[in-house]
Amino acid sequence: MKYLFEEEVEVPFDFDYKEVAKQVIDMALDMEEFPFESEVDITLTDDAAIQEINKEFRQLDKSTDVLSFPLIEYKNAGDFSDLENQDDIFNPESGEAMLGDIVISVEHVLKQAEEYGHSIKREYAFLIAHSMLHLMGYDHMTPSEAKVMEEKQENILNALNITREE
């Protein structure tokens, strides 16, 4: 597993945010039984930068908490049965499946943790779990899709004992 971090801003978290990200990513991959070694890029930025990215790629001129950019298309969410036939998803140097990019606004993490009344660590971990599910084909466009994602997100965080009470 390869984790690529880019910090575009100072990260004021009082925990090892790289280690937390690795734990959440690994747990998400394990719980979904992702069958290959993989790589994920994580960028930590601010509201202004994520707003620009959101505007460019989603035509939404507003900041957001997290953006996910999957590099793999799935027939069905969480169905990895056809991936070995898709040579273009594997890094030619490492052989790892390139899942995609996660972009997180540190400002949003801080604001939302306070707004929701839980720890910064929990908010950060939640956003990574959420994005990892997107990188594995899940979405929340319908109520039934949202229910599946919400349950999976909670399962990932609970397995790591990262709870709302933390």
Buried (B, 14 or more C-beta within 10 A) or exposed (E): BEBEBEEEBEBEBEEEBBEBBBBBBBBBBEBBEBEBBBBBBBBBBBBEBBBEBBEEEEEEEEBBBBBBBBBBEBEEBBEBEEBEEEEEBBEEEEEBBBBBBBBBBBBBBBBBBEEEEBBBBBBBBBBBBBBBBBBBBBBBEEEEEEEBBEEBBBBBBEBBEBEEEE
